[in-house]
Amino acid sequence: MSVAKLEAAFRAVSAEIGVDKENARKLESLDNRIAQTSLQLEKAQHGDRGIGWQSRRLKALAQSRAECYKEFFELVVREQTILQELYEPWQSRSERHGMPLDFSSSSLCRKVDVESWSTRGEDLLDLRKNGKFRGRGALALFARERLLPAWESGRRDDVAAAMDQFRAEF
């Protein structure tokens, strides 16, 4: 391969990496919005529940949080797709030249850190009270059972439905 072709390929990969950096920035921004919305939601839940405006505000915050989760998982799937598209031409080209690269052994996968998520969630709960989330680790157990399959699939509507059902039930 000529130097000019390698430089062109390098520029193309650099452009794709720039997209990844932008996606990472968007993911971080969404994660911050989710955290802020969750905190506002928690504060609203502990306020005077008899006032109608708080009930409406609580519903609006819950809806906003649900939309943030949808956007977050949509960006995760988009980033995964970009990475797969990035590696496919390299693998095809190397196979044509008789030097196959084995990208299949380094496939992309999504890893969900349930422990970290549940630890942050447990910080918002009173784990001493009787209930389904009593004691450390209970939230993680429920998250693994009810949320992890949707989180790992990454389909935004599956994640939204699982989160809505989880919030409604608990």
N, C-alpha and C positions, 0 to 999 in steps of 0.2 A: 504494500500500500504506500502511496506517495506521501510525502510530508504535507502537501497541500490538502490531501484527503483526510489525513489524520487531524490537521488543524481544523478543518471544517467539521469533522465529527466531534472534536473537542468543544468547539463553539456551540454545536447543537446540544451536547450533553450539558454544558454550562448553562444554556438557556433553560433546559428542563430543571436543573438544580435550582435555578432562580425561582421557578414556579413552586418547587418544594419548599423553599424558604418562605415564600409568601403564604403557602398553605399552613406551614408551621406557625407563622405569626397569627393567621386567622384562627387556628385551633387554640392557641394560647389565649387570644382575645375572647373566644367563645367560652373557654374554660373559666376565665375570670368573670364573664357575665353570668355564667351558671352559678358560680360561688356567691356573687353579689346577690343574685336573685334568690338563691336558697337562704341566705342570711336575712334578707328582707322578708321572705316568706315566714321564716322562723320567728322573727320579731312580731310580725302581724298575728301569728297564731297565739302568741302569749299576751297580746293586748286585750282590751275590753271587747269581748266577743258579741256584746249586745248591740253594737253600732253597725248599721247596715253598710256604711261606706267601707268599713274594714273587711267585711265579707266580700264585697265587690273587688276590693284591692287584692285580697287574698286569691281570688279566682283569677284575676288578671296576672298576678305574679306567677301563679302555677302554670298558666297558659304560656307566659313568656319563657319560663324555664323549660317547658316541653318543646317549644320551638327552638330554643338553644340546643337542646339535646339532638333534635332532628338535624339541625345545621352541622353540629359537631360530627355526627356519624356520616353525614353526606360528604364532608371534607375528608374524613378518614378513608372512605371508599374511593374518592377521587384521587387522593394521593397514592393509594395502592395501585390503581389503574395506571397512573402516570409512570410509576416505577416499573410495572410489568411491560408497558409499551416501550419504555426506555431500554430494557434489556433484550427484548425480542429481536430487534435488528442485529444486535451484536452476536447473538447466538446463531441466527440464520447465516450471517456473513461468515462466521468462523467455521460453520459446518460446510459451507460451499468451498472453502479453502482447505478442507481436510484437517482442520484443527478444532474439533468441537469443544466448546466450553460447556461445562455441565452446570448450568444455572438451575437445573431442576433440583439439585441437591441443596441449593440455597434459596428455596422458594420463599416467597413473601407470605407471611402469616401475621395475624393480628393477635397481640397478647394483651389481655385485660388484667389489670392489677386490682383484683377484687379486694385484697387486703387493705391497700392504701385507700381505696374508695370507701370501704366500710369503716375504717379507722376515722376518717374525716367525718363520716356521717354519725358515728357513735359519739363524737365530741359534741354533737348537737342534742343528744338524747340523755335523759336521766336513766342510766342503766340499773339503778337501784330499785326502781319501781317494778311492780309485777307487770308482765306483759310479754309479748312475743320477742322483744328485743332486750330482754333482761340479761345483763352480763356481757362481758367482752366476747366477741366472736359470733353472737347470734345474728347480727345484721349481715355479716359475711356469709353465713350459712344460707340465709334466705336469698341473698343476692346471687349466690352460685346456683341455687335451684331455679329462681324465677327470672333473673335478669341476664345471667351469663350467656345462655344460648343466643339470645337476641343480640347482645353486645358483640359476640364473636362473629355472627353472620354479617353484621354491619348494615343490614338493610334498614334504612331510616324509618320506614313505617313499622317494621317489626320492633325496633327499639322503642319508638314512641308508644306503641300499644303496650309493650311490656312495662314501660315506666309508668304509663297511665294506670294500668291495672295494679301495679305495685303500690303506687301512691294512694289509690282508692281503697285498697285492701288494708294498708297499714298506716 
